[in-house]
Amino acid sequence: RTEDLPLIIFANWRGFSGGQRDMFDEVLKYGSLIVDAFVKFQQPVFVYIPPHAEIRGGAWVVLDASINESVMEMYASADNARGGVLEANGAASVKYRTKDMLATMHRLDEKLKSLDAELQGRVCEVERQEVMDAIQEREQALLPVYEQISVQFCELHDTPGRMKAVGVIERAVEWETARSYFYWRLRRKLAEFDLRRKILDTYQVGRGATVISAVEASKLIKSWFLETPGATEALWGDDKAVLSWMAQRHEQLEMKVVKLNKENVVQEVFDVMTSGGNTAKVGTAGIIEGISQALLTMSGEERANIKEMIKSTLQL
């Protein structure tokens, strides 16, 4: 962070056990330090789950892109990467217990449904016990199969497709194309961050009463992009297209930043001079005195230009 460099993390951690050894090694403490560092990070951070890798438990919490959504993005290899707080076995044991599996068996298995119907028609206790024993035997035979199905079902919620659907990753990236993808993604993000930083600087005028976040600044850049003829939402996701747009329209974007800076200065002066009471008097006097002191540092030609600008703008 101190070197102001971007960061790419290839993640494959299963969290921590929470046992005595992990507590002694201060795993929680160092995990919180990582989170604190991410919160303060200013450059792009890409978290990538490679093929056959997974993030679980505390590791997921530490690397979650929502920690600093203005700089962090998470990606996963298509098909065989996995991610989630609970592993599939743990999720199945919590959300789909044995009683739930037994209820599912009796709802789906034809033999069990037949035995249930037969049990209803039996009156003799001996015969009922025989049917109940047959039901129990069938349940024990099916239980391992249903346990595997429940685990597989829970694992489907940890696939890249589901992670993308719930918004925890940006997209699935194939391992074979990962180098090329992240090369262009990083170039685009560095250019975007540079422009975003200039936008944020324009709001540091005077008291800085009006402030926008880094995410809002990125949305402003996106709105400028969509104003371009032919630009679409889908094209905004194309890193090469956005990078090309920023290069071709560099001067126009710089002019937009200058215009934004001017608007913020105008708004700041307006707010000061119309705030009412003593604040307006002191503020107005301060603005005039500031202009006077600035004129003293300028050349004769510059002072003449400033005076002419004031006259024409104020119609004096």
Secondary structure, 3 states (H helix, E strand, C coil): CCCCCCEEEECCECCCCCCHHHHHCCHHHHHHHHHHHHHHCCCCEEEEECCCCEEEHHHHHHHCHHHHCCCEEEEECCCCCEEECCCHHHHHHHHCCHHHHHHHHHHHCHHHHHHHHHHHHCCCHHHHHHHHHHHHHHHHHHHHHHHHHHHHHHHHCCCHHHHHHCCCCCEECCHHHHHHHHHHHHHHHHHHHHHHHHHHHHCCCCCCCCCCCHHHHHHHHHHHHHCCCCCCHHHHCCHHHHHHHHHHCHHHHHHHHHHHHHHHHHHHHHHHHCCCHHHHHHHHHHHHHHHHHHHHCCCHHHHHHHHHHHHHHHCC
